[in-house]
Structure formats: C-alpha cells, structure tokens
Amino acid sequence: MFLFIFFWIVFALVVGVLAAGRGRKGFGWTILACLISPPLAAAFLFAIADRSPHAREPVAQTHTGCPHCEGRILCEARVCRHCGADVSV
C-alpha cells in the first residue's frame, strides 16, 4: 500500500512540473492530481490551452510551397521533391 501512495504522489508531482512548463500553477495542479488521479489530471492539463511564453513564439520558417505543385519543400531546395520542377531563383 505504501508503494501505491508513493507512486501516486510522485506522478502528481510530475503533473505539477508539466503544468508549470505549460504556463500553469504547478502547486495547484499537483494538489489537483493528488485529489483526483494523476493520469486524469494530466489528461485535463493537455486538453486545455498552453499558456507558456514559448507557445506564442513564431515557428522558424524553414519550408515553403512549391510554385508548381504547392508541395511543402525546404526554402533552400533547388528541385521540388514532389514534382521534380526547378525551384531555384
């Protein structure tokens, strides 16, 4: 029984750390996970929006659309991997 309670608390702490990484209050999510269950609290956590500052950062623009077939290719590509057209400028 002690082992079950130990793992319950450890997993609740893991949920708290995950919540803090997603811009939520880690202590509150740890308490919530202890009261309900850590897997259920984790499911709730990942179901709601991410509030962390890095969630709103723009993604690096590494791909672009091929002008011929609109397939996603690297910006540095010379030939489209989808249609084989020359895309070098």
C-alpha positions, 0 to 999 in steps of 0.5 A, a space after each residue: 500500500 505504501 508503494 501505491 501512495 508513493 507512486 501516486 504522489 510522485 506522478 502528481 508531482 510530475 503533473 505539477 512540473 508539466 503544468 508549470 512548463 505549460 504556463 500553469 500553477 504547478 502547486 495547484 495542479 499537483 494538489 489537483 492530481 493528488 485529489 483526483 488521479 494523476 493520469 486524469 489530471 494530466 489528461 485535463 492539463 493537455 486538453 486545455 490551452 498552453 499558456 507558456 511564453 514559448 507557445 506564442 513564439 513564431 515557428 522558424 520558417 524553414 519550408 515553403 510551397 512549391 510554385 508548381 505543385 504547392 508541395 511543402 519543400 525546404 526554402 533552400 531546395 533547388 528541385 521540388 521533391 514532389 514534382 521534380 520542377 526547378 525551384 531555384 531563383 
